[in-house]
Structure formats: structure tokens, C-alpha cells
Amino acid sequence: MALKTRGIKFQAKKEVSFGVAPTFTNDDTICIEKADINTKIDTVDRKCMSDTIVKQAGIPVRFTTDGNVSLEMDVKVGTNKFAGSVLYEAGLGGVLENGAEIDSTNKKINVKSDGSGDATLYRITDITESIAIRKFFDSGDVVLQSLGCVINKVSLDFSQANILTAEFGIEGATFQTMSGLSLPDCGGCNSIPFVGKNAIFDFYGNSVSAKNIKVDISNKVTNEEAINTDGYTGKVIVEKEIKGEFTCMLENFDYLDKLKAQTEGSLYLEIPNSSTGGTIALYIPRLKITDAPVTDDAGSLIEVKVDFMAETDSTTGESLLLATKG
């Protein structure tokens, strides 16, 4: 019987320790748009003398995975956390329930380390969290389990008049094929995701009518190797780079002037979910503009695409904050 892509199920959960699978439950199932998880087999060539002119097959020495998982940005029903929260936690490095207060008036996210906030806080830290993932190919007998996985990239797409999406780059230390498992149930697409509309967007302290807002968090991963295992003994995120972009109508050359002067600013984005009453907020307290090319094609409006890069704020120690409220 042929397997159908619509029957694919995806699970993710923090590991007990690196490369050690946790016990999965149905609560670890995440509704996804797609999960392209690829197996990779590293081989070494044999160089021994042979009686034939035909080259011998290499010997497999390492079995790893990589790929991408994308999902709609949504707050899980009954919580203040992202649906698929484990992916955001592993990608950014830290989470604190009730650790945020969304301040729409002052255009920022206030950190509540004592847990007195009314929103969940996701923040950039230097912690590396490894996760285990399972991809069910429309059957409990065709399952790929990847262990020792880390998130090497988080791409947040806040495009206007569209469902907000998040894509996560994943690389795993080893994989296993499994069978005889019960097919999990994510409940289907029965929630109402966030859509890019009715947002508050503040850049350098000014309200901006922006579109195509995107933020990428790239994690540089270093592998730890040893002869003790059949793969890697660890994967460590050693550096994070936060970049973003948006487009708006050209009104003056203020952004180019800020770029030339290396003037620092901030960014605040708040998007409501009018159907559920939920909110997603993004706050970058310190950034610099890295490019501001102008588009003036014939027969179109003149626009400027603003590229920026986040840095660590010397006062708060924060570089990027995400807050979610259901």
C-alpha cells in the first residue's frame, strides 16, 4: 500500500542527554507544513590492492541527518507557548514561562525573571539544547528517528496578508529506523494561526508601514568527535548571528544616513490574533542597518529594502526577545 505525504507525522522532544532518546508521547507531536529530513552516510574509500580494475565500495563510517522543518506560527491552545515550542527553545537557547510582559505603549518586551509576566519569553542564550525527532511516514512501521539534533537556523517570516511561518534548520548526530510504533495524532490544523495584519511595527523609535518582515537566527555548530560512539559525542552552538529585513516606501534617505553613521536603533513588532485574542511580539533592543538598496523600476512605487543586524544590548544583555500570549 502506498504511503501518503498527508499522513506524515512529526515529533520533537528534548533529549535526556546528548544522543539519548526521551520517551515520546502524543503531546510531543507537532503539526507541520513540511519536514524534509535527509539521511547522510559518510563513507571512506578503500585503498587496498585488488585483483580487479573495478573500484571497491567505500565503508560507511557515520550516519547523520540534516534538513528543515516548517510550521505555522501559532500559540498552543491552553498555554502561552508556541505550538512546537521545543524547536524555538532549541533554536534560540532559552525559554521562561510567564517571563515576559508585552509593552505596546513603550514598544518593547519587559523581562520578568521572577515569572510575574503574562506571556512566555523566548530569548537568545549560549545554551545548546539537543533534541530527538521522529518522522512517521504515514505508518508506525516506517519511522525515522534522529538523535543528537540541534537547530542551526531559525527563519521567522512575518509577511503581510499571509500566515506567519517559522522554519528550522536541523542537523542530527545519528539516525535509526523504527517500526511497530503507534501513529501519533497532532489533532490536525484545528487552530487558527497568526496572520500578518493589524500589526504594530516600530523601527528606530518610529512607526513604519513595512512589509515582508523577516528575521533569521543562524547558529554556528561545532561537532565534538571521539572514538567512543558511532557518530558525534556532542554538537555545540558556538556563535549566533541575527539578521533581518523589511521593505517600505522610500520617503527620504534617513536609513542610508543611519547606515553611514552606524547609528544604533531598536525594532519592535507586535502582531495580534483577532480570532483567539493571542499576541506574538518581537523585540530587538540594539541593531544596526547593514544595507538599504532602493528599487525604482519603471511603472512601480519607489521602495527601500532595509537590511539589519542585531547586536547584544550592553544594558540588558539581550539581543532578541520573542513573547507569546494565548
Summary of the structure (lengths in Angstrom):
residues: 326
radius of gyration: 22.3
end to end distance: 40.7
largest distance: 79.2
contacts: 1026
relative contact order: 0.18
helix: 7%
strand: 53%
